Amino acid sequence: MKIFFILKTLLILINFNNFLFAGAPPLNKDPLPIAPYSFIKTKHIIIGVEWEKSSLEKIIPNELSSTSTITGGINIFTSKKKQSFSPLSGSYGWINFPGKNKKEKLVIFSIYGPNKKINKIMNSVYSLKSEIGSNKVTLINNKAIATSSINKKNVLILSAVNMEDCKKASGKDFLITNFSKKNKIYQSISWTANNQCNITPEKIELKESLEKFKIKKLLWAKTQENSEVIISEPVSKIE
């Protein structure tokens, strides 16, 4: 009789524990790493543009509402080097933000992947509305071609020709990844390139979800090879 009672009690306890675990939120088995984040052996095509102001009306900040010329650019990069976020690639478009700091860039779209973790970092850590996708950069025979795709469909194509004035380079950019009237979230990017070349922009095609962004003029272009990109932790600035 005692054995039967003990077995019945154990069965009740097991069922109760199963009920508790079933109702509990799942444990985060794969937490996001903490910034700074480093990308190595990256290859870039970057093209500067003048945007059609009318295509940016829904996202343009008040600081640019009275400005007739809106400039910015598009950066596509990839890396074949095995590293933390492999397979690693990214792309983003931006508009140059007015103010004393001429390096501020407001991100208007971005695509990271195919590694899901890097895209999740951009969304969760930096509050970007980033799409998961894949990006490819090809530098061959004095020509540069880059593509970005979402769901295996090309949404962005860049091309440029005639690389020249190649040299080592470094710099720092400040991307505004989330913007409101009261707050800005910044992503500070330090980069070094073993080989940066000026190149003549040839074509930009924006398709599918990016088709709404219109380009008025291609301004400049450059390629970067064997680069290292370091992204700092996010900084929030209250206006």
C-alpha positions in Angstrom: 0.0 0.0 0.0 2.8 2.4 0.9 4.6 1.6 -2.4 1.4 2.4 -4.3 1.0 5.7 -2.5 4.7 6.7 -3.2 4.4 5.8 -6.9 1.2 7.8 -7.2 2.8 10.8 -5.5 5.8 10.7 -7.9 3.5 10.5 -10.9 1.6 13.6 -9.7 4.9 15.5 -9.2 6.2 14.5 -12.7 3.0 15.7 -14.3 3.0 18.9 -12.4 6.6 19.6 -13.4 5.8 18.9 -17.1 2.9 21.4 -16.8 5.2 24.1 -15.4 7.8 23.6 -18.1 5.2 23.5 -20.9 3.9 26.9 -19.8 7.3 28.5 -19.3 9.0 30.6 -22.1 11.7 28.7 -24.0 15.3 29.3 -22.8 17.5 31.3 -25.0 20.0 28.7 -26.1 21.8 31.0 -28.4 22.2 34.5 -26.9 23.5 37.3 -29.0 27.2 38.2 -28.6 28.0 41.6 -27.1 29.4 44.5 -29.1 31.9 45.5 -30.5 31.5 43.3 -33.6 34.4 42.7 -36.0 34.2 41.7 -39.6 37.5 40.7 -41.3 38.6 40.2 -44.9 35.6 42.1 -46.3 35.2 43.3 -49.8 33.1 46.4 -50.6 31.6 48.4 -53.5 30.4 51.8 -52.3 28.6 54.3 -54.6 27.6 57.8 -53.7 24.3 59.1 -55.1 21.9 62.0 -55.2 18.5 60.7 -54.3 15.2 61.8 -55.8 13.8 63.7 -52.9 10.2 62.8 -53.6 10.9 59.1 -53.1 12.1 59.8 -49.5 9.2 61.9 -48.3 7.9 59.4 -45.8 11.3 58.9 -44.1 13.1 62.2 -44.6 13.9 64.1 -41.3 12.7 67.7 -40.8 16.3 68.9 -41.0 16.2 68.0 -44.8 12.7 69.1 -45.6 13.8 72.4 -47.0 16.9 71.0 -48.8 16.6 70.5 -52.5 19.5 68.1 -52.9 19.6 64.9 -50.9 22.8 62.9 -51.2 23.9 59.6 -49.7 25.0 56.2 -51.0 24.9 52.5 -51.0 27.5 50.1 -49.5 27.5 46.3 -50.4 30.1 44.0 -48.8 30.9 40.4 -48.3 33.6 38.1 -46.9 34.6 34.6 -47.7 36.8 34.4 -44.6 35.4 32.0 -42.0 34.5 34.0 -38.9 31.9 34.6 -36.1 29.1 35.5 -38.5 29.9 33.4 -41.5 28.5 33.3 -44.1 28.8 37.1 -43.8 27.5 39.8 -46.1 25.7 43.1 -45.8 24.3 46.1 -47.6 22.7 49.4 -46.7 21.6 52.6 -48.3 21.8 55.9 -46.5 21.2 59.6 -46.8 23.7 62.2 -45.5 22.5 63.8 -42.4 22.9 67.6 -42.0 24.8 69.1 -39.1 28.2 69.8 -37.8 29.2 66.1 -38.0 29.3 65.5 -41.8 29.9 61.8 -41.3 26.4 61.1 -39.9 24.4 58.8 -42.2 20.8 57.9 -41.8 20.2 54.3 -42.9 17.1 54.0 -45.1 17.4 50.2 -45.9 19.6 47.3 -45.0 20.1 43.6 -45.9 22.3 41.3 -43.8 22.9 37.6 -43.9 22.7 34.8 -44.9 23.8 34.2 -41.3 20.7 34.8 -39.4 22.5 36.0 -36.3 24.1 39.0 -37.9 20.7 40.1 -39.2 19.2 39.6 -35.7 21.9 41.7 -34.2 21.2 44.6 -36.6 17.5 44.4 -35.7 17.7 43.7 -32.0 20.9 45.6 -30.9 20.8 48.6 -33.3 17.0 48.8 -33.9 17.5 48.6 -37.7 14.6 47.3 -39.8 17.0 45.0 -41.6 15.9 42.3 -44.0 17.5 38.8 -44.0 19.2 38.2 -47.3 22.5 37.6 -49.2 25.0 40.0 -50.8 27.8 39.3 -53.3 30.7 41.5 -54.5 32.9 40.6 -57.5 36.0 42.6 -58.5 37.5 41.3 -61.8 39.1 42.7 -64.9 39.0 46.3 -63.7 35.2 46.0 -63.1 33.1 45.8 -60.0 29.7 44.2 -59.7 27.6 43.7 -56.5 24.2 42.3 -55.9 21.8 42.0 -52.9 19.0 39.5 -52.8 16.0 38.7 -50.6 14.4 35.3 -50.9 16.9 34.5 -53.7 15.6 37.5 -55.8 17.9 40.3 -56.7 16.7 43.6 -55.2 19.8 45.6 -55.8 22.5 45.6 -58.4 25.6 47.9 -58.5 28.3 48.1 -61.2 31.3 50.3 -61.7 34.4 50.3 -64.0 38.0 51.6 -64.3 39.6 51.2 -60.9 42.4 53.6 -60.2 44.4 55.5 -57.5 44.5 52.4 -55.2 46.0 52.7 -51.7 45.5 51.9 -48.1 42.7 53.8 -46.3 40.9 54.0 -43.0 38.0 56.0 -41.6 35.1 56.2 -39.3 31.4 56.5 -40.0 28.4 57.2 -37.8 25.3 55.4 -38.9 21.9 56.5 -37.5 20.1 53.2 -37.3 16.9 54.4 -35.7 15.6 58.0 -35.8 12.8 59.9 -34.2 12.1 63.4 -33.1 13.3 62.7 -29.6 16.0 60.1 -30.0 18.7 58.8 -32.3 20.5 55.4 -32.1 24.0 55.4 -33.5 26.2 52.7 -34.9 29.8 53.8 -34.9 31.9 52.0 -37.5 35.7 52.1 -37.7 37.3 50.6 -40.8 40.6 50.0 -42.5 41.2 48.8 -46.1 44.4 47.4 -47.3 43.4 48.4 -50.8 40.9 51.2 -51.6 40.4 52.3 -55.3 38.4 55.1 -56.9 36.2 53.7 -59.6 33.6 55.2 -62.0 30.0 54.4 -61.1 28.1 52.8 -64.0 24.7 51.5 -62.9 22.4 51.0 -59.9 19.2 49.0 -60.1 16.7 49.0 -57.2 14.0 46.3 -57.5 11.1 44.7 -55.5 10.9 46.2 -52.0 13.7 48.8 -52.8 12.1 50.0 -56.0 10.5 52.9 -54.1 13.9 54.5 -53.6 14.7 56.6 -56.7 18.2 57.8 -57.7 18.7 61.1 -59.5 22.4 60.9 -60.2 25.5 58.7 -59.6 28.2 60.9 -57.9 31.2 58.7 -57.1 32.3 55.2 -56.3 35.1 53.2 -54.6 36.0 49.6 -53.9 37.7 48.3 -50.8 39.5 44.9 -50.4 40.9 43.0 -47.5 39.2 45.3 -45.0 38.4 45.1 -41.4 35.2 46.7 -40.0 34.6 47.2 -36.3 31.1 48.2 -35.1 30.8 49.6 -31.6 28.0 49.1 -29.2 24.9 51.3 -29.9 24.7 54.8 -28.6 21.4 56.5 -27.9 21.2 60.3 -28.1 18.2 62.2 -26.8 17.5 65.3 -28.7 
